[in-house]
């Protein structure tokens, strides 16, 4: 009897996957629901959208222009935030730079410059010295940048990033969390829809559907 149940469950999953599309995403295919939904910071009818990313991630860089356009198009429907995954652990220089720029309240303005450094200039920012040189090269005051970089607040957040990524069950980047409960990623969308010509567009179509789903649940 158990074997029959497992076969039926498998056939049901295969049936769901067969009907999965970016415009009509299916649980377990283009997205999944977190086992422990997380609190959100958005208020009212706004839906929180979190991007877990890394500066050096090619897919994150590839998605960036269309993701920004998507956020702009959503307007007051969403509250968008980024969280840098600490690829190298609690001393990850990339995440350290992100948190410093965030603490200085200039990260959104500097985001494209960091991506250009990595993906256009092919300059890797892998150490504290790399970050300091980059900051000065891009017009940031050395003393002010260093003060934020070494602050207790930034260091504490850096040490906690891995725990946050684990809590949200992030396994790859970019991963998007909608309303603290729905997780989708480019790798999930790609795996569920073999042969997609425009993975960026398809991934954002999934987000459209998940934002609507979250709004319906408000």
C-alpha positions as CSV (number, residue, x, y, z in Angstrom):
1,X,0.0,0.0,0.0
2,X,2.8,2.4,0.8
3,X,4.4,1.7,-2.6
4,X,1.2,2.6,-4.3
5,X,0.9,5.8,-2.3
6,X,4.5,6.8,-3.2
7,X,3.8,6.1,-6.9
8,X,0.6,8.2,-6.8
9,X,2.4,11.1,-5.0
10,X,5.2,11.0,-7.6
11,X,2.7,11.0,-10.5
12,X,0.9,13.9,-8.9
13,X,4.2,15.9,-8.7
14,X,5.0,15.1,-12.3
15,X,1.5,16.2,-13.3
16,X,2.0,19.6,-11.5
17,X,5.4,20.1,-13.1
18,X,3.9,19.4,-16.5
19,X,1.6,22.3,-16.1
20,X,4.1,24.6,-14.5
21,X,4.9,27.8,-16.4
22,X,6.5,31.1,-15.3
23,X,3.1,32.9,-15.8
24,X,1.3,30.2,-13.7
25,X,4.0,29.0,-11.3
26,X,3.4,25.8,-9.4
27,X,4.5,25.0,-5.8
28,X,7.5,22.8,-5.9
29,X,8.4,23.8,-9.4
30,X,9.0,27.5,-10.0
31,X,8.7,28.3,-6.3
32,X,8.3,26.8,-2.8
33,X,6.8,28.0,0.4
34,X,9.2,28.3,3.3
35,X,8.6,25.8,6.1
36,X,8.9,28.7,8.6
37,X,7.6,32.0,7.1
38,X,9.5,35.0,8.3
39,X,8.2,38.4,9.6
40,X,8.2,41.2,7.0
41,X,9.1,44.9,7.4
42,X,6.7,46.1,4.8
43,X,3.5,47.9,6.0
44,X,0.0,48.1,4.6
45,X,-0.6,46.5,1.3
46,X,3.1,46.6,0.2
47,X,4.7,43.2,-0.3
48,X,8.3,42.7,0.9
49,X,10.6,41.4,-1.8
50,X,14.1,40.3,-0.7
51,X,16.9,39.5,-3.1
52,X,19.6,37.3,-1.7
53,X,22.6,38.0,-4.0
54,X,26.4,38.2,-4.2
55,X,28.4,40.9,-5.9
56,X,30.5,38.4,-7.8
57,X,27.6,36.3,-8.9
58,X,27.3,36.4,-12.8
59,X,23.5,35.5,-12.7
60,X,22.9,38.3,-10.2
61,X,24.7,40.7,-12.5
62,X,22.8,39.4,-15.5
63,X,19.4,39.8,-13.8
64,X,20.1,43.3,-12.3
65,X,18.9,45.6,-15.1
66,X,15.6,43.8,-15.6
67,X,15.1,43.3,-11.8
68,X,15.5,47.1,-11.3
69,X,13.0,47.7,-14.1
70,X,10.6,45.2,-12.5
71,X,10.9,46.9,-9.1
72,X,10.2,50.3,-10.7
73,X,7.2,48.9,-12.6
74,X,5.8,47.4,-9.3
75,X,5.9,50.9,-7.7
76,X,4.0,51.0,-4.4
77,X,3.1,47.3,-4.7
78,X,6.5,46.2,-3.2
79,X,9.2,47.1,-0.8
80,X,12.4,45.8,-2.3
81,X,15.6,45.0,-0.2
82,X,18.8,43.2,-0.8
83,X,20.7,40.8,1.4
84,X,24.3,39.8,0.5
85,X,25.0,36.1,1.1
86,X,28.4,35.7,2.8
87,X,30.1,33.3,0.4
88,X,33.3,33.2,2.3
89,X,31.8,33.0,5.8
90,X,31.7,35.6,8.6
91,X,34.7,37.5,7.2
92,X,33.4,37.7,3.6
93,X,34.8,40.9,2.1
94,X,32.0,41.3,-0.4
95,X,29.3,41.1,2.2
96,X,31.3,43.4,4.4
97,X,31.5,46.1,1.6
98,X,27.7,45.7,1.1
99,X,26.9,46.2,4.8
100,X,29.2,49.2,5.0
101,X,27.7,50.9,2.0
102,X,24.2,50.1,3.4
103,X,25.1,51.6,6.8
104,X,26.4,54.7,5.1
105,X,23.0,54.8,3.3
106,X,24.6,54.9,-0.1
107,X,24.4,51.2,-1.2
108,X,21.6,51.7,-3.8
109,X,23.6,54.5,-5.5
110,X,26.9,52.5,-5.4
111,X,25.5,49.1,-6.3
112,X,26.0,49.4,-10.1
113,X,29.6,50.6,-9.5
114,X,30.4,47.6,-7.4
115,X,29.0,45.3,-10.1
116,X,30.9,47.1,-12.8
117,X,34.1,46.6,-10.9
118,X,33.5,42.9,-10.7
119,X,31.9,42.1,-14.1
120,X,33.1,44.8,-16.5
121,X,36.5,45.8,-15.1
122,X,37.1,42.2,-13.8
123,X,38.6,43.5,-10.6
124,X,37.9,41.2,-7.6
125,X,37.3,42.8,-4.2
126,X,38.3,39.9,-2.0
127,X,40.1,41.7,1.0
128,X,39.6,44.6,3.3
129,X,42.4,46.4,1.5
130,X,40.7,45.8,-1.8
131,X,37.5,47.4,-0.4
132,X,39.3,50.4,1.0
133,X,41.1,51.1,-2.3
134,X,37.8,50.7,-4.2
135,X,36.1,53.1,-1.8
136,X,38.7,55.8,-2.2
137,X,38.8,55.3,-6.0
138,X,35.1,55.9,-6.0
139,X,35.2,59.1,-4.0
140,X,34.4,57.9,-0.5
141,X,36.1,59.6,2.4
142,X,38.7,57.1,3.9
143,X,38.1,58.0,7.5
144,X,34.3,57.8,7.2
145,X,34.3,54.6,5.2
146,X,36.8,52.9,7.7
147,X,34.7,54.1,10.6
148,X,31.6,52.4,9.3
149,X,33.5,49.4,8.0
150,X,34.9,48.6,11.5
151,X,31.8,49.6,13.4
152,X,30.3,47.1,15.9
153,X,27.0,47.3,14.1
154,X,28.4,46.3,10.7
155,X,30.6,43.6,12.1
156,X,27.6,42.1,14.1
157,X,25.5,42.1,11.0
158,X,28.3,40.5,9.0
159,X,28.6,37.7,11.5
160,X,24.8,37.1,11.4
161,X,24.3,37.0,7.6
162,X,24.9,33.2,7.3
163,X,22.2,32.6,9.8
164,X,19.8,34.8,7.9
165,X,20.5,33.0,4.7
166,X,20.0,29.6,6.4
167,X,16.7,30.8,7.9
168,X,15.4,31.7,4.5
169,X,16.6,28.4,3.1
170,X,18.8,30.1,0.5
171,X,20.8,27.6,-1.6
172,X,21.8,29.7,-4.6
173,X,21.9,33.3,-5.9
174,X,20.0,35.1,-6.9
175,X,17.1,33.9,-4.7
176,X,14.0,36.0,-4.2
177,X,11.8,35.8,-1.2
178,X,8.3,37.3,-1.5
179,X,6.3,38.3,1.5
180,X,8.6,36.3,3.9
181,X,7.1,33.0,2.7
182,X,7.6,32.3,-1.1
183,X,11.0,31.4,-2.4
184,X,11.9,31.4,-6.1
185,X,15.2,31.4,-7.9
186,X,16.5,31.5,-11.5
187,X,17.8,27.9,-11.1
188,X,14.3,26.7,-10.0
189,X,12.6,28.4,-12.9
190,X,15.2,27.1,-15.4
191,X,14.9,23.6,-14.1
192,X,11.1,23.6,-14.3
193,X,11.0,25.0,-17.8
194,X,13.8,23.4,-19.9
195,X,14.7,25.4,-23.0
196,X,13.7,28.8,-21.8
197,X,15.0,31.5,-24.2
198,X,14.7,34.4,-21.7
199,X,15.3,33.2,-18.1
200,X,15.4,36.7,-16.7
201,X,11.9,37.5,-18.1
202,X,10.5,34.2,-17.0
203,X,11.9,34.6,-13.5
204,X,10.3,38.0,-13.1
205,X,7.0,36.6,-14.4
206,X,7.1,34.2,-11.5
207,X,7.6,37.1,-9.2
208,X,4.6,38.9,-10.7
209,X,2.5,35.9,-9.8
210,X,3.9,35.5,-6.3
211,X,3.3,39.2,-5.5
212,X,-0.3,38.8,-6.6
213,X,-0.6,35.7,-4.5
214,X,0.8,37.5,-1.5
215,X,-1.6,40.5,-2.0
216,X,-4.6,38.1,-2.2
217,X,-3.6,36.7,1.2
218,X,-3.4,40.1,2.9
